[in-house]
Amino acid sequence: MTPELITDLDDPRIAVYRSLKATNQTRDFDQFVVEGEKLVERLLASRFPTASVLVTDRRWPRLAAMVPDDVPIFLIPFELVHTLVGFPFHQGVLACGRRLPWPDWRSLWTGAAESLTLVVCPKVSNPENLGSIARLGDAFGIDGVLAGPSCPDPLSRRVLRVSMGSALRVPILVSDRLPELVAEIQTTLGVTFLAAEAERGSTPFEAVDRPRRVALVLGDEDQGVEPEWVARCARSITIPMPGGASSLNVSTAAAILLYHFTKPAAS
């Protein structure tokens, strides 16, 4: 498709890209924005429809072969893109996707194989941590993330950027009734829930064999796993820390635990 040249920053066709830094609250919108060539490529390959692509004149030759003919392309002079988005932007390409709900958990996991790996984030509040958890989950092949209503929007610009598009592939189900959802999954699928804590009395994670179906419950950045969530879990596990630090960033802890609980059993 021949791109349409944009010279007026008030053009309504590019409203979704305008002042991105000031309009980062995207949870209630039916569209979302990704930035950079890799994320645009991953959006185009995902289940989410691509509504449009915005590209600077400097970057267009690289993108010409990537964008399907049915996706509108808006070409903007490089000198104007920083003013449009509201911050210094040198990657030269953005795209707008349309939201689609993830299928119900029964459709996703009821027919799953014997092995099932989930991550539960009742109150993770930092978008960068949620993005890192999504990327880790993608790398280690988990089946999905269950998130509470106070967690960041999984399709926000920061989560997508940090996840490098993994939030487009890994199901992240945000629920206003997360405790009830967890109870349903626990009963229906026979999932063993493990609370990740920084408590010395918890069981070192390496001493715990991987359950056939497992869900790791991660705490928020300040308070860890809340007591009511610990009570819902079969046991608490911890990462031994012989040094001076008493805790780890939640995404760092997730990396260590997911490596352990997703590696193949020794033969």
C-alpha positions as CSV (number, residue, x, y, z in Angstrom):
1,M,0.0,0.0,0.0
2,T,1.2,3.5,-0.8
3,P,1.5,5.5,2.5
4,E,-0.6,8.5,3.1
5,L,1.6,11.6,3.9
6,I,0.7,13.4,7.1
7,T,1.6,17.1,7.4
8,D,-1.0,18.2,10.0
9,L,-0.4,16.9,13.5
10,D,-4.1,17.5,14.3
11,D,-5.1,15.0,11.5
12,P,-7.8,12.8,13.2
13,R,-6.5,9.7,11.5
14,I,-3.4,9.8,13.8
15,A,-5.2,10.9,17.0
16,V,-4.3,7.5,18.7
17,Y,-0.6,8.4,18.4
18,R,-0.8,11.9,19.7
19,S,0.8,12.8,23.1
20,L,1.4,9.2,24.0
21,K,3.2,10.0,27.2
22,A,0.3,12.0,28.5
23,T,-2.3,9.5,27.4
24,N,-0.7,6.2,28.7
25,Q,-3.9,5.1,30.4
26,T,-5.1,2.7,27.8
27,R,-7.1,0.1,29.8
28,D,-10.5,1.5,28.7
29,F,-9.6,2.1,25.1
30,D,-10.4,-0.3,22.3
31,Q,-7.0,0.4,20.8
32,F,-3.4,0.2,21.9
33,V,0.0,1.4,20.5
34,V,3.3,-0.4,20.1
35,E,6.6,1.3,19.3
36,G,9.6,0.2,17.4
37,E,10.2,-2.1,14.4
38,K,10.3,-5.3,16.4
39,L,7.1,-4.7,18.2
40,V,5.3,-3.6,15.0
41,E,6.5,-6.9,13.4
42,R,5.2,-8.9,16.4
43,L,1.9,-7.0,16.4
44,L,1.4,-7.9,12.7
45,A,2.1,-11.5,13.5
46,S,-0.2,-11.7,16.5
47,R,-3.9,-12.4,17.0
48,F,-4.6,-8.7,17.5
49,P,-5.7,-6.8,14.3
50,T,-3.4,-4.0,13.2
51,A,-5.5,-0.8,12.7
52,S,-2.7,1.3,11.2
53,V,1.0,1.9,11.1
54,L,2.7,5.3,11.5
55,V,6.2,5.6,10.1
56,T,8.7,8.4,9.5
57,D,10.1,9.1,6.1
58,R,13.5,7.9,7.2
59,R,12.2,4.5,8.3
60,W,9.7,3.8,5.6
61,P,12.0,2.0,3.1
62,R,12.7,-0.7,5.8
63,L,9.1,-1.2,6.6
64,A,7.6,-1.2,3.0
65,A,7.8,-5.0,2.6
66,M,6.6,-5.8,6.2
67,V,3.1,-4.1,6.2
68,P,0.2,-5.9,4.5
69,D,-1.6,-4.1,1.8
70,D,-4.8,-3.9,3.8
71,V,-3.2,-2.0,6.8
72,P,-3.4,1.8,6.5
73,I,0.1,3.4,6.6
74,F,0.7,7.0,7.6
75,L,4.0,8.6,6.6
76,I,5.2,11.5,8.8
77,P,8.3,13.7,8.5
78,F,10.9,12.6,11.0
79,E,11.1,16.1,12.3
80,L,7.5,16.1,13.4
81,V,7.2,12.7,15.1
82,H,8.7,13.9,18.5
83,T,6.1,16.7,18.7
84,L,3.3,14.2,17.8
85,V,4.1,11.6,20.4
86,G,5.2,14.0,23.2
87,F,8.7,12.7,23.9
88,P,12.0,12.2,22.0
89,F,11.3,9.2,19.7
90,H,14.0,7.9,17.4
91,Q,12.7,4.4,16.5
92,G,10.7,5.8,13.6
93,V,7.7,3.5,13.6
94,L,4.6,2.9,15.7
95,A,1.5,0.8,15.1
96,C,-2.0,0.8,16.5
97,G,-3.6,-2.5,17.4
98,R,-7.2,-3.4,18.2
99,R,-8.0,-5.1,21.5
100,L,-9.4,-8.6,21.6
101,P,-10.3,-10.3,24.8
102,W,-8.4,-13.5,25.7
103,P,-10.6,-16.6,25.6
104,D,-12.1,-17.8,28.9
105,W,-9.6,-19.9,30.9
106,R,-11.6,-23.0,30.3
107,S,-11.0,-22.6,26.6
108,L,-7.4,-22.0,27.1
109,W,-6.4,-24.6,29.7
110,T,-9.1,-27.2,30.3
111,G,-7.8,-29.4,27.4
112,A,-4.2,-28.7,28.2
113,A,-1.5,-31.3,28.4
114,E,-0.6,-33.0,31.7
115,S,1.8,-30.1,32.4
116,L,0.5,-26.6,33.1
117,T,2.4,-23.6,34.4
118,L,0.7,-20.4,35.5
119,V,1.9,-17.2,37.2
120,V,-0.5,-15.3,39.5
121,C,0.1,-11.6,40.1
122,P,-2.6,-10.3,42.5
123,K,-1.1,-6.8,43.0
124,V,2.0,-6.2,40.9
125,S,1.8,-2.5,40.3
126,N,4.9,-1.6,38.2
127,P,4.3,-1.9,34.4
128,E,7.9,-2.8,33.8
129,N,7.7,-5.7,36.2
130,L,4.5,-7.1,34.5
131,G,6.2,-6.6,31.1
132,S,9.3,-8.5,32.4
133,I,7.1,-11.3,33.8
134,A,5.3,-11.6,30.4
135,R,8.7,-11.9,28.6
136,L,10.0,-14.4,31.1
137,G,6.8,-16.4,30.7
138,D,7.2,-16.4,26.9
139,A,10.8,-17.5,27.2
140,F,10.0,-20.4,29.6
141,G,6.8,-21.5,27.8
142,I,4.3,-20.8,30.6
143,D,0.6,-21.2,29.8
144,G,-0.6,-17.8,31.1
145,V,-0.7,-15.1,33.8
146,L,-3.6,-14.4,36.1
147,A,-3.6,-10.7,37.3
148,G,-5.7,-8.7,39.7
149,P,-7.6,-5.6,38.8
150,S,-4.9,-3.2,40.3
151,C,-2.2,-4.6,38.0
152,P,-1.2,-2.5,35.0
153,D,-3.0,-2.9,31.6
154,P,-1.2,-5.7,29.8
155,L,-1.5,-3.8,26.5
156,S,-0.2,-0.5,27.9
157,R,2.8,0.9,26.0
158,R,5.3,0.3,28.8
159,V,4.2,-3.3,29.4
160,L,4.4,-4.1,25.7
161,R,7.8,-2.4,25.3
162,V,9.4,-4.2,28.3
163,S,7.9,-7.5,27.3
164,M,9.2,-7.0,23.7
165,G,5.7,-8.1,22.5
166,S,5.4,-11.2,24.6
167,A,2.3,-9.7,26.2
168,L,0.7,-10.2,22.7
169,R,1.4,-13.9,22.9
170,V,1.2,-15.0,26.5
171,P,-2.4,-14.9,27.8
172,I,-2.7,-12.4,30.6
173,L,-6.1,-12.7,32.2
174,V,-7.1,-9.7,34.3
175,S,-9.9,-10.5,36.7
176,D,-11.9,-8.3,39.1
177,R,-12.6,-11.6,41.0
178,L,-9.2,-13.1,41.0
179,P,-9.6,-15.1,44.3
180,E,-12.8,-16.8,42.9
181,L,-11.1,-17.4,39.5
182,V,-8.1,-19.0,41.3
183,A,-10.4,-21.3,43.3
184,E,-12.2,-22.4,40.2
185,I,-8.9,-23.2,38.4
186,Q,-7.5,-24.9,41.5
187,T,-10.6,-27.2,41.8
188,T,-11.2,-27.9,38.1
189,L,-7.6,-28.4,36.9
190,G,-5.9,-29.7,40.0
191,V,-3.3,-26.9,40.0
192,T,-0.9,-26.6,43.0
193,F,-0.4,-23.0,44.0
194,L,2.9,-22.0,45.5
195,A,3.5,-18.6,47.2
196,A,6.8,-17.0,46.5
197,E,8.0,-15.4,49.7
198,A,11.2,-13.9,51.1
199,E,10.6,-15.5,54.5
200,R,13.4,-17.6,56.1
201,G,10.8,-20.1,57.3
202,S,9.6,-20.9,53.8
203,T,10.8,-24.0,51.9
204,P,13.9,-23.3,49.6
205,F,12.5,-23.6,46.1
206,E,15.2,-26.1,45.0
207,A,13.9,-28.6,47.6
208,V,10.4,-28.6,45.9
209,D,9.8,-30.9,43.0
210,R,7.7,-29.5,40.2
211,P,4.0,-30.3,40.6
212,R,2.3,-31.6,37.5
213,R,0.3,-28.5,37.3
214,V,1.7,-25.5,39.1
215,A,0.9,-21.8,39.6
216,L,3.5,-19.4,41.2
217,V,1.9,-16.6,43.2
218,L,4.1,-13.5,43.2
219,G,3.7,-10.6,45.6
220,D,3.8,-6.9,45.0
221,E,6.9,-4.8,45.0
222,D,6.5,-3.5,48.6
223,Q,4.6,-6.0,50.7
224,G,5.2,-9.4,49.0
225,V,2.4,-12.0,48.9
226,E,-0.5,-11.0,51.2
227,P,-1.4,-13.4,54.0
228,E,-4.8,-14.3,52.4
229,W,-3.0,-15.4,49.3
230,V,-0.5,-17.4,51.2
231,A,-3.4,-19.2,52.9
232,R,-4.7,-20.2,49.5
233,C,-1.4,-21.9,48.5
234,A,-0.3,-25.4,49.2
235,R,3.0,-24.1,50.5
236,S,5.4,-21.1,50.6
237,I,8.7,-21.3,48.8
238,T,11.7,-18.9,49.0
239,I,14.9,-18.2,47.2
240,P,17.7,-18.5,49.7
241,M,19.8,-15.4,49.9
242,P,23.0,-15.8,52.0
243,G,24.2,-12.3,51.3
244,G,23.0,-9.0,52.8
245,A,19.9,-8.4,50.6
246,S,16.6,-9.5,52.1
247,S,14.5,-9.6,49.0
248,L,14.7,-9.5,45.2
249,N,12.8,-7.6,42.6
250,V,9.6,-9.5,41.7
251,S,10.7,-10.1,38.1
252,T,14.1,-11.3,39.1
253,A,12.5,-13.7,41.5
254,A,10.1,-14.8,38.8
255,A,13.1,-15.6,36.5
256,I,14.8,-17.8,39.1
257,L,11.6,-19.7,40.0
258,L,10.4,-20.1,36.4
259,Y,13.7,-21.5,35.4
260,H,13.5,-24.1,38.1
261,F,9.8,-25.0,37.7
262,T,9.8,-25.3,33.9
263,K,13.0,-27.2,33.3
264,P,12.5,-30.9,32.3
265,A,12.8,-33.4,35.0
266,A,16.1,-35.2,35.2
267,S,15.9,-38.7,33.7
